[in-house]
């Protein structure tokens, strides 16, 4: 008898495909008997199309899944299990399952039934799947799966049908689109397992049929033209609320758990979770962070429903009649899996999930700009200048702007080139070794002086990372940054402005103004390295925010990440790394920038926020350990990296005009004798940057399409001004002349950044008004003033710096301030002795404990600087000396007393092995007042003579001290060695050292070899009750072990000590915050992942597809989304 065919078609917003699919069903050479339509909550015309073609139409909720929809259709049509034919007729009752986007060839059903006549043992037959539009391109000819559940076709990507697979018959599974299944088998198996939703349901059903003793085949002569709208991501979001990748991976893992042996399920769960983390890391490394999160959530979704899993396993076990080995030969081999993985990343075409149809111009058809540097820098793509006319390349505005700024940078800072240590102002010399900077950045103990607990400044970590650009040579990177800061700032501003305006004139103006700001030039001259870094990186933060939200202006290639509403993960990660650098260099900006990011999140549509998490992750990673200290003492926010350098901030109204310090007057106009010119000379310097505010105000009221972004920019300026005003009133340290407040320069940089961003974003609105002659004239006047004023400021600063007359330029090369070689050898050797450096700032004798080769920026600690201040705002005062500082003052007094006493006991507690009396006059910040060959006259000569007289008196006093031996004159000054108390032997047990073993009576028994902070050495046996004592401040986070056994810690005066048993052994001492290593691991992972996401890598060719499935164009895109 002729088999009865019931076709079930499920539609979900498939109106774009249904007409062709329904036409194919009507045109079958072997007509179907009954057509059941199921509409899954469609919002288009699908329901109406089904009404006009199907015998019965059933409605189900959206997102029900294919299996549930088919079951609902059968039930709704009265064809459930109770209504099926008698058992004798059951084999002639078949179900033909159709997707709304799968149009059958007119002979498809006839071919399937013909194969069934030949092979009556077949219970499931499937079709060859060809593309809906490219009708000769293969999708699959039967399906298989790996042992781990990976769904595979055993086809190469983009393979075309040439009949090469027409001999295939038996297969593990067939595609559910066009699947013909015997009705009694369907009922016995219970249909599709609803736990699989959309993917892997067909493989699961066919596998269960195989294990129930039935045969599954593919019939290559039966053809379905399949658009695979769900798999390609073109289906509505309601069908795949978590995305295609999520459901595919979830189905893969769930299939593995369903088919695994019962005892192996827990191990598969653990393995899947571990693999999910690894795959997520790989996705991020491959610059595909969007899929990274789905790797985790999909596996969690698969393993977090044990009850559902038990039901699925019971469903599979209830009908199984053969061993699982029966399907082993149909599973994919390891070679198949490897080939499939290679095809996945081979660079062949894959549809872009969720992509809207976009017109992508071809390389031949697009109108190219031969020297578009925004496309080169901002879009992370190669320069288009190769082959372009030379005159167009070299006349490009960005090259002209950069040439001017490079010349300015060299003229203003050429004095920084040379030998010797770069120092002065807030800048200390760079460490000689990169490892020293890394060790300091990771340490919880600052080694300066008698030591200080607390996490290192985040700036040290940022500097260590950036120094990799100079192959780890910190002493090279710092001067390069200071010299190149002006052109680098201009380049960043040029690129950032390109995200909101296409006008090259506006971008050039933005670059010049940003590079000319006093907040940058003052920071360069004052050695404020952190503020310089923050200013250079701020434009890249702005660019990252704009492109992370897809808000950059659209260019020729629509749909590129970062533009036209397409978020860019790469831009977000790059912006996050830049934000971490800004916050490290200027912690005062951290609250303002966080508020700005929150404002951006609030004004950004929800679908474009997902990349913004990468803006904050690097900051949290970099600041993590430091946040603890920040909570304890909020003053740290106002403390910039480096020496606490005093400066007189400008009045609030001048800070609004982007002046961090009082600019004073133009004396050249005073010499002309004109009252008018004198008045201009008094006020003109203050208002040089005022026209920029006028531009920003105009942009605010003539915003056009950028109104929201301009308001955010104005908000950033307001936050910057609040930061500058608040910071300049917060005391952050103690200088030679008293309390030192925060520097407002970083806040002023944010003020200017907001104004410039608003002006650039609103420039097109201003240009649109130029048809009015009066307005056009006003625009020209303001534009000229907004350009000439900053250039005058930059030019005047450059001239003064080149001539050496700029008062703020205090950074210089100095080769004479490193410690003598003999002191350095002992300072970096196993004894780790310190040197007491005696200087006379402003005629007062001051002693500084110096380690290693001398002071450098690893000694910087904002925590220590801020701890020197206490009191309520407005009533701050210096903190009282602690025991260590008191001991240091006693040592200076004992050395310089000249009474013939013995200062060695107090020097021993400090670990002092050498004393240096500087023979150069220094100022309040410790900088040399003048060069050795300077010719002095008048008061300067008198001060120099007074200094040398005092120097000679102090040197004579030191010569009278017992136990101090004069070594001689060095470049750093007069040098004395501290001898051991007993016989003067270089290896005496009581010789100066950082770590000693002390007997119960206080006698120093032995020196313990030490590193800069930690101790790892073998100690000999000795007396009961002895102690190991460090010349370091006591802190609860010091720990010591002997052969792994914890030693009791004590406070020995101000020093750290531990009880040491009489037995010898392996002694280890370290300073660490509990679980700090765990944070460091997480910190490293986040920063590495951020770098990987930020790096634009060549990716797979992305295809844009229309709703009807047509591939309109393709382009090689960097994988930034």
Secondary structure, 3 states (H helix, E strand, C coil): CCCEEEEEEEECCCHHHHHHHHHHHHCCCCCCCEEEEEEECCCCCHHHHHHCCCCEEEEECCCCCHHHHHHHHHHHCCCCHHHCCCCCCHHHEEEEEEECCEEECCCHHHHHHHHHHHCCCEEEEEEEEEECCCCCEEEECCEEECCCCCEECCCCCCCECCCCCCCCCECCECCCCCCEEEHHHHHHHCCCCHHHCCCCHHHHHHHHHHHCCCEEEEEEEEEEEECCCCCCCCCCCCCCCCCHHHHHHHHHHHHHHHHCCHHHHHHHHHHHHHHHHHHHHHHHHCCCHHHHHHHHHHHHHHHCCHHHHHHHHHHHHHHCCCCHHHHHHHCCCHHHHHHHHHHHCCCCCEECCCCCCCCCCCCCCCCCCCCCHHHHHCCCCCCCCCCCCHHHHHCCHHHHHHHHHHHHHHHHHHHHCCCCEEEECCECCCCCCHHHHHHHHHCCEECCCCCEECCCCHHHHHHHHHHHHHCCCHHHHHHHHHHHHHHHHHHHHHHHHCCCCCCHHHHHHHHHHHHHCHHHHHHHHCCCHHHHHHHHHHHHHHHHHHHHCCCECCCCCCCCCCECCCCCHHHHHHHHHHHHHHHHHCHHHHHHHHHHHHHHHHHCCHHHCHHHHHHHHHHHHHHHHHHHHHHHCHHHHHCCCCCCCCCCECCHHHHHCCCCECCCCCHHHHCCCCHHHHHHHHHHHHHCCHHHHHHHHHHHHCCHHHHHHHHHHHHHHHHHHHHHHHHCCCEEEEECCEEEECCCHHHHHHHHHHHHHHHHHCHHHHHCCCCCHHHHHHHHHHHHHHHHHHHHHHHHHHHHHHHCCCCCCCCEEECCCCCCHHHHHHHHCCCCCEEEEEEEECCEEEEEEECCCCCCHHHCCHHHHHHCEECCCCCCEECCCCHHHHHHHHHHHHHHCCCCCECHHHHHHCCEEEEEECCCCECCCCCECCCCCCCCCHHHHHHHHHHHHHHHHHHHHHHCCECEEEEEEECCEEEEEECCCCCCCCCCCCCCCCEEEECCCCCEEEECCCCCCCEEEEECCCCCCCEEEEEEECCCCEEEEECCEECCEEEECCEEEEECCCCCEEEEEEECCCCHHHHHHHHHHHHHHHHHHHCCCECCCEEEECCCCCEEEEECCECCC
